[in-house]
Amino acid sequence: MIDFELSPEALKAQERVRTICENVFRKISRKYDENEHSEMPELHELAEELKGEGGLRGGMNRDFLTNVIVTEELSWGDLGLTLAWPEGGLGNAAINAVATPEQKARFGKATASMAITEPGCGSDTSNITTTAKLDPETNEWIINGEKIFITGGKTYDNVVVWATLDRSLGRAAIKSFVVEKGAPGRELVKLEHKLGIRSSDTVAMVFNDCRIPYENILGSPEIKTRGGFKGAMATFDATRPGVAAMGIGVARAALDFTKETLEKEGITIPYDKGMHDLSAVQKAVLDMEAELEAARLLTWRAATMLNKGVRNSLEASMGKAKAGRMATLVTQRCVEILGPCGYSRDWLVEKWMRDCKITDIFEGTGQIQMLIIARQILGYTRAELK
Ligand SMILES: Cc1cc2nc3c(=O)[nH]c(=O)nc-3n(C[C@H](O)[C@H](O)[C@H](O)COP(=O)(O)OP(=O)(O)OC[C@H]3O[C@@H](n4cnc5c(N)ncnc54)[C@H](O)[C@@H]3O)c2cc1C
């Protein structure tokens, strides 16, 4: 049986992050939404201050459920700032999930972004064209290709790049490589302007004969024609619960604000009445709370399975599919219910509606999660259901 009782460490971290969000994140939330791509000294000062406590994310050793809880809390504060947080990004989660102890020791302290998407390849990662070739003389990998939409590619040091060792061998030949800051041939070529999460940078990079040490490959260089891609995909099992938690955090922010605003107008939410005694707005809020809780439970289940070392691909996709869709719908409904307060830039609800959409897009869109879930439940292969 899965037990969701939170550890004292998780509860303490949750409370600590909540206070920080109220005192710092919420206060600078609008400023850095309006001033996209500007430096954020408050964030760096806070990160420096928290170093003594092991940082907000508690380094690489915290359990997955606590990470998910902390991520929900941070995202309740501000998702853009969460994604820009100076302790690292999705690349760190990938390194944490699949790196050897030696690699964890080498890369563990550096921040890392994740580069999978290319101009001609998004959802279907088997179309990756970026190549990695081994130079037998120097024992270095030579990376060539273009990656787009890299979250934190400007802020973070290293970037985990997905590249193919041999395009003719399809998905099995796709491996991930850590390309360190300053690697020759690595170049940032574009900063995106975005709908939401505007305080977090999103960049395009090119790799032009970019040379990295042999030891920077994550996992084995061996190309296994059966199941070879599973290692690379396993990083998603670790990162998708985190992305789901982001959506849950933003949805909760919108719902909390909506309930507080309604309460000021004398509309409270009763938990002990039948449907026929509820107003339309009360029912809408109760429905949204139920949806949010369902997404959270699915996400916590996926994280708890990771803690136990149990394969959670199906559950991670379920949590992400549910949370991304729930957050999109809940934030839109909150904007709707609040009318002008929802639409005005005087409040943050319109921003939360823009910010949360990304949780239904990156790390695999909602539609792709549904495909993964359907394949696993119905027993279809990728070729049979695409
Ligand atoms: C702000 C932002 C940050 C990002 N950060 C990162 C990052 O850090 N690293 C990274 O590598 N990428 C990142 N991405 C890219 C993101 O992961 C991709 O946009 C996403 O995977 C979808 O790929 P695509 O845009 O090429 O869409 P496509 O794959 O072209 O899909 C377009 C639409 O078709 C749907 N679709 C595609 N195939 C199917 C199918 N078989 N069945 C049903 N529907 C389907 C999709 O769900 C989507 O709605 C980011 C994107 C954004 C916007």
The ligand as a Gaussian input file, in Angstrom:
#p B3LYP/6-31G(d) Opt

LIG

0 1
 C        8.621000      27.659000     -22.902000
 C        9.114000      26.343000     -23.403000
 C       10.147000      25.726000     -22.762000
 C       10.644000      24.510000     -23.243000
 N       11.726000      23.941000     -22.613000
 C       12.314000      22.850000     -23.169000
 C       13.526000      22.325000     -22.640000
 O       14.031000      22.781000     -21.599000
 N       14.121000      21.323000     -23.305000
 C       13.597000      20.788000     -24.450000
 O       14.215000      19.893000     -25.008000
 N       12.428000      21.245000     -24.955000
 C       11.787000      22.256000     -24.358000
 N       10.619000      22.752000     -24.887000
 C       10.053000      22.127000     -26.069000
 C        8.866000      21.247000     -25.743000
 O        9.268000      20.111000     -25.022000
 C        8.182000      20.913000     -27.081000
 O        7.576000      22.100000     -27.543000
 C        7.161000      19.797000     -26.935000
 O        7.798000      18.585000     -26.688000
 C        6.301000      19.637000     -28.186000
 O        7.089000      19.545000     -29.326000
 P        6.802000      20.484000     -30.584000
 O        6.708000      21.874000     -30.098000
 O        7.793000      20.185000     -31.641000
 O        5.369000      20.080000     -31.041000
 P        4.937000      18.920000     -32.049000
 O        5.578000      17.638000     -31.676000
 O        5.138000      19.419000     -33.438000
 O        3.402000      18.830000     -31.711000
 C        2.489000      19.881000     -32.067000
 C        1.117000      19.502000     -31.490000
 O        0.692000      18.226000     -32.005000
 C        0.445000      17.309000     -30.944000
 N        0.907000      15.979000     -31.349000
 C        2.138000      15.626000     -31.810000
 N        2.196000      14.316000     -32.067000
 C        0.978000      13.808000     -31.761000
 C        0.403000      12.508000     -31.815000
 N        1.093000      11.455000     -32.217000
 N       -0.890000      12.360000     -31.412000
 C       -1.620000      13.424000     -30.979000
 N       -1.123000      14.692000     -30.923000
 C        0.145000      14.866000     -31.301000
 C        1.245000      17.820000     -29.763000
 O        0.693000      17.413000     -28.538000
 C        1.141000      19.338000     -29.962000
 O       -0.056000      19.796000     -29.429000
 C       10.063000      23.915000     -24.382000
 C        8.967000      24.531000     -25.003000
 C        8.489000      25.720000     -24.535000
 C        7.327000      26.364000     -25.229000

